[in-house]
Amino acid sequence: MSRVKVLTDLLEFSKPIGMLSDNLSTLDWDYEGAPLIIYSSQVKNVIERFFSGEITAKELEEWANLIECREDLDFEDEKREELENVINCLANPALEGEISDASCKKLYFTLG
């Protein structure tokens, strides 16, 4: 499976978290090509799925952890700071606060 396909599946959360993680583990960590861009609409879509109960807080945390610090992903320029903050908060609930409807609503609205 190509890197772009694996990363697109991740950004769209189109497969179970375990499968996304397994697919990512087949990719080399170091990457020097052009990164795939993460758009605020993609992150908002995943948060909306949390609101609807389609994914759990734990899955949302694991998803954000899979995104955090990857060299082959980058954030859209217009929302870079906001997206970095949202992914950091979701990936680190022990440090940033529990993932809940209330916390996710705040994060969601920072993305516009």
Order of alpha helices (4+ residues) and beta strands (2+ residues): alpha-alpha-beta-alpha-alpha-beta-alpha-alpha-alpha
